[in-house]
Amino acid sequence: MHRDVLERFPAGDPRGSWRAEEFARARRDEGTPAEVVMDLESDHFLVVVPQQARETAS
């Protein structure tokens, strides 16, 4: 499955994943099925949308 990255948040942030979760929640409130995943290679929390879902939301 291909995913589009909407935003990146550093995992070392003092608030951890909270900022990413807040951003994803705001996108879901707008109708975009965003979710948070951890990218271990870059040490970032990513807010992503499956490409197929993004196309149907547009």
N, CA, C and O atoms as a GROMACS GRO file, in nm:
protein
  232
    1MET      N    1   0.085  -0.118   0.000
    1MET     CA    2   0.000   0.000   0.000
    1MET      C    3   0.089   0.124   0.000
    1MET      O    4   0.185   0.133   0.077
    2HIS      N    5   0.056   0.218  -0.087
    2HIS     CA    6   0.129   0.344  -0.093
    2HIS      C    7   0.059   0.446  -0.004
    2HIS      O    8  -0.064   0.453   0.000
    3ARG      N    9   0.138   0.525   0.067
    3ARG     CA   10   0.082   0.629   0.156
    3ARG      C   11   0.147   0.762   0.125
    3ARG      O   12   0.266   0.769   0.094
    4ASP      N   13   0.067   0.867   0.132
    4ASP     CA   14   0.118   1.003   0.118
    4ASP      C   15   0.145   1.060   0.256
    4ASP      O   16   0.061   1.048   0.346
    5VAL      N   17   0.261   1.120   0.273
    5VAL     CA   18   0.298   1.181   0.401
    5VAL      C   19   0.249   1.326   0.401
    5VAL      O   20   0.285   1.405   0.315
    6LEU      N   21   0.166   1.358   0.499
    6LEU     CA   22   0.115   1.495   0.512
    6LEU      C   23   0.208   1.583   0.594
    6LEU      O   24   0.225   1.701   0.564
    7GLU      N   25   0.268   1.525   0.698
    7GLU     CA   26   0.353   1.603   0.789
    7GLU      C   27   0.446   1.509   0.865
    7GLU      O   28   0.416   1.391   0.883
    8ARG      N   29   0.560   1.563   0.909
    8ARG     CA   30   0.659   1.488   0.987
    8ARG      C   31   0.683   1.560   1.120
    8ARG      O   32   0.689   1.682   1.126
    9PHE      N   33   0.696   1.481   1.227
    9PHE     CA   34   0.723   1.536   1.359
    9PHE      C   35   0.837   1.457   1.421
    9PHE      O   36   0.833   1.334   1.422
   10PRO      N   37   0.940   1.524   1.472
   10PRO     CA   38   1.055   1.454   1.531
   10PRO      C   39   1.014   1.372   1.654
   10PRO      O   40   0.941   1.420   1.740
   11ALA      N   41   1.062   1.249   1.660
   11ALA     CA   42   1.030   1.161   1.772
   11ALA      C   43   1.093   1.211   1.902
   11ALA      O   44   1.045   1.179   2.010
   12GLY      N   45   1.201   1.289   1.892
   12GLY     CA   46   1.267   1.340   2.010
   12GLY      C   47   1.199   1.460   2.073
   12GLY      O   48   1.247   1.514   2.172
   13ASP      N   49   1.088   1.503   2.015
   13ASP     CA   50   1.013   1.617   2.069
   13ASP      C   51   0.970   1.585   2.213
   13ASP      O   52   0.931   1.472   2.241
   14PRO      N   53   0.976   1.683   2.304
   14PRO     CA   54   0.936   1.657   2.443
   14PRO      C   55   0.792   1.607   2.457
   14PRO      O   56   0.761   1.537   2.554
   15ARG      N   57   0.706   1.640   2.364
   15ARG     CA   58   0.567   1.595   2.371
   15ARG      C   59   0.546   1.462   2.301
   15ARG      O   60   0.433   1.414   2.292
   16GLY      N   61   0.654   1.401   2.253
   16GLY     CA   62   0.642   1.271   2.187
   16GLY      C   63   0.554   1.278   2.064
   16GLY      O   64   0.571   1.367   1.980
   17SER      N   65   0.460   1.187   2.053
   17SER     CA   66   0.373   1.180   1.934
   17SER      C   67   0.251   1.271   1.944
   17SER      O   68   0.171   1.275   1.851
   18TRP      N   69   0.235   1.344   2.053
   18TRP     CA   70   0.113   1.425   2.072
   18TRP      C   71   0.087   1.521   1.957
   18TRP      O   72  -0.026   1.530   1.908
   19ARG      N   73   0.192   1.593   1.913
   19ARG     CA   74   0.171   1.689   1.803
   19ARG      C   75   0.124   1.618   1.677
   19ARG      O   76   0.037   1.668   1.606
   20ALA      N   77   0.182   1.502   1.649
   20ALA     CA   78   0.142   1.426   1.531
   20ALA      C   79  -0.003   1.378   1.545
   20ALA      O   80  -0.080   1.384   1.450
   21GLU      N   81  -0.038   1.330   1.664
   21GLU     CA   82  -0.175   1.283   1.687
   21GLU      C   83  -0.275   1.398   1.676
   21GLU      O   84  -0.384   1.380   1.620
   22GLU      N   85  -0.240   1.515   1.727
   22GLU     CA   86  -0.328   1.632   1.716
   22GLU      C   87  -0.346   1.672   1.571
   22GLU      O   88  -0.457   1.704   1.528
   23PHE      N   89  -0.238   1.672   1.495
   23PHE     CA   90  -0.244   1.708   1.353
   23PHE      C   91  -0.332   1.607   1.278
   23PHE      O   92  -0.415   1.647   1.197
   24ALA      N   93  -0.312   1.479   1.304
   24ALA     CA   94  -0.392   1.375   1.238
   24ALA      C   95  -0.540   1.388   1.274
   24ALA      O   96  -0.627   1.374   1.188
   25ARG      N   97  -0.569   1.415   1.400
   25ARG     CA   98  -0.708   1.431   1.444
   25ARG      C   99  -0.774   1.548   1.370
   25ARG      O  100  -0.889   1.538   1.328
   26ALA      N  101  -0.701   1.658   1.355
   26ALA     CA  102  -0.755   1.774   1.283
   26ALA      C  103  -0.784   1.739   1.138
   26ALA      O  104  -0.885   1.783   1.083
   27ARG      N  105  -0.697   1.660   1.074
   27ARG     CA  106  -0.722   1.618   0.935
   27ARG      C  107  -0.843   1.525   0.927
   27ARG      O  108  -0.922   1.535   0.834
   28ARG      N  109  -0.858   1.435   1.026
   28ARG     CA  110  -0.975   1.346   1.028
   28ARG      C  111  -1.103   1.427   1.046
   28ARG      O  112  -1.206   1.395   0.986
   29ASP      N  113  -1.098   1.531   1.129
   29ASP     CA  114  -1.214   1.618   1.148
   29ASP      C  115  -1.254   1.688   1.019
   29ASP      O  116  -1.370   1.724   1.001
   30GLU      N  117  -1.157   1.707   0.928
   30GLU     CA  118  -1.182   1.768   0.798
   30GLU      C  119  -1.227   1.664   0.695
   30GLU      O  120  -1.262   1.700   0.582
   31GLY      N  121  -1.225   1.535   0.733
   31GLY     CA  122  -1.269   1.430   0.642
   31GLY      C  123  -1.158   1.352   0.575
   31GLY      O  124  -1.184   1.266   0.491
   32THR      N  125  -1.032   1.379   0.610
   32THR     CA  126  -0.919   1.306   0.555
   32THR      C  127  -0.880   1.194   0.651
   32THR      O  128  -0.854   1.221   0.768
   33PRO      N  129  -0.876   1.069   0.605
   33PRO     CA  130  -0.847   0.956   0.695
   33PRO      C  131  -0.699   0.946   0.732
   33PRO      O  132  -0.632   0.850   0.693
   34ALA      N  133  -0.649   1.043   0.806
   34ALA     CA  134  -0.507   1.048   0.843
   34ALA      C  135  -0.479   0.958   0.963
   34ALA      O  136  -0.564   0.938   1.049
   35GLU      N  137  -0.358   0.903   0.965
   35GLU     CA  138  -0.314   0.822   1.079
   35GLU      C  139  -0.167   0.849   1.104
   35GLU      O  140  -0.096   0.900   1.017
   36VAL      N  141  -0.121   0.816   1.224
   36VAL     CA  142   0.017   0.839   1.264
   36VAL      C  143   0.093   0.707   1.261
   36VAL      O  144   0.045   0.606   1.314
   37VAL      N  145   0.210   0.709   1.199
   37VAL     CA  146   0.299   0.593   1.198
   37VAL      C  147   0.438   0.641   1.239
   37VAL      O  148   0.470   0.759   1.227
   38MET      N  149   0.520   0.548   1.285
   38MET     CA  150   0.657   0.580   1.325
   38MET      C  151   0.751   0.536   1.215
   38MET      O  152   0.747   0.420   1.172
   39ASP      N  153   0.838   0.626   1.170
   39ASP     CA  154   0.942   0.593   1.074
   39ASP      C  155   1.071   0.576   1.153
   39ASP      O  156   1.133   0.675   1.192
   40LEU      N  157   1.110   0.452   1.176
   40LEU     CA  158   1.228   0.426   1.258
   40LEU      C  159   1.356   0.475   1.194
   40LEU      O  160   1.448   0.517   1.265
   41GLU      N  161   1.365   0.470   1.062
   41GLU     CA  162   1.488   0.514   0.994
   41GLU      C  163   1.515   0.662   1.016
   41GLU      O  164   1.628   0.702   1.043
   42SER      N  165   1.410   0.744   1.006
   42SER     CA  166   1.430   0.889   1.020
   42SER      C  167   1.403   0.938   1.162
   42SER      O  168   1.429   1.054   1.193
   43ASP      N  169   1.351   0.850   1.250
   43ASP     CA  170   1.318   0.884   1.388
   43ASP      C  171   1.215   0.997   1.391
   43ASP      O  172   1.229   1.095   1.465
   44HIS      N  173   1.110   0.982   1.309
   44HIS     CA  174   1.001   1.079   1.302
   44HIS      C  175   0.867   1.007   1.310
   44HIS      O  176   0.853   0.892   1.270
   45PHE      N  177   0.769   1.078   1.364
   45PHE     CA  178   0.631   1.035   1.354
   45PHE      C  179   0.577   1.097   1.225
   45PHE      O  180   0.595   1.216   1.202
   46LEU      N  181   0.513   1.016   1.142
   46LEU     CA  182   0.460   1.063   1.016
   46LEU      C  183   0.308   1.060   1.021
   46LEU      O  184   0.248   0.964   1.068
   47VAL      N  185   0.247   1.165   0.973
   47VAL     CA  186   0.101   1.166   0.955
   47VAL      C  187   0.079   1.129   0.808
   47VAL      O  188   0.121   1.202   0.718
   48VAL      N  189   0.014   1.016   0.787
   48VAL     CA  190   0.000   0.963   0.652
   48VAL      C  191  -0.147   0.941   0.617
   48VAL      O  192  -0.234   0.931   0.703
   49VAL      N  193  -0.171   0.935   0.486
   49VAL     CA  194  -0.302   0.903   0.431
   49VAL      C  195  -0.279   0.799   0.322
   49VAL      O  196  -0.195   0.820   0.234
   50PRO      N  197  -0.352   0.687   0.327
   50PRO     CA  198  -0.339   0.592   0.215
   50PRO      C  199  -0.374   0.663   0.085
   50PRO      O  200  -0.471   0.739   0.079
   51GLN      N  201  -0.296   0.640  -0.020
   51GLN     CA  202  -0.315   0.711  -0.146
   51GLN      C  203  -0.457   0.691  -0.200
   51GLN      O  204  -0.519   0.787  -0.247
   52GLN      N  205  -0.509   0.571  -0.193
   52GLN     CA  206  -0.642   0.544  -0.244
   52GLN      C  207  -0.747   0.625  -0.169
   52GLN      O  208  -0.839   0.680  -0.231
   53ALA      N  209  -0.736   0.633  -0.037
   53ALA     CA  210  -0.831   0.710   0.043
   53ALA      C  211  -0.820   0.858   0.010
   53ALA      O  212  -0.922   0.927   0.005
   54ARG      N  213  -0.700   0.907  -0.012
   54ARG     CA  214  -0.680   1.048  -0.043
   54ARG      C  215  -0.748   1.084  -0.176
   54ARG      O  216  -0.806   1.192  -0.188
   55GLU      N  217  -0.741   0.993  -0.275
   55GLU     CA  218  -0.802   1.020  -0.405
   55GLU      C  219  -0.953   1.027  -0.393
   55GLU      O  220  -1.016   1.110  -0.459
   56THR      N  221  -1.014   0.942  -0.310
   56THR     CA  222  -1.160   0.943  -0.296
   56THR      C  223  -1.206   1.062  -0.213
   56THR      O  224  -1.320   1.107  -0.229
   57ALA      N  225  -1.120   1.116  -0.125
   57ALA     CA  226  -1.157   1.230  -0.042
   57ALA      C  227  -1.153   1.360  -0.122
   57ALA      O  228  -1.218   1.458  -0.085
   58SER      N  229  -1.077   1.362  -0.231
   58SER     CA  230  -1.063   1.486  -0.311
   58SER      C  231  -1.186   1.514  -0.394
   58SER      O  232  -1.190   1.614  -0.466
   0.00000   0.00000   0.00000
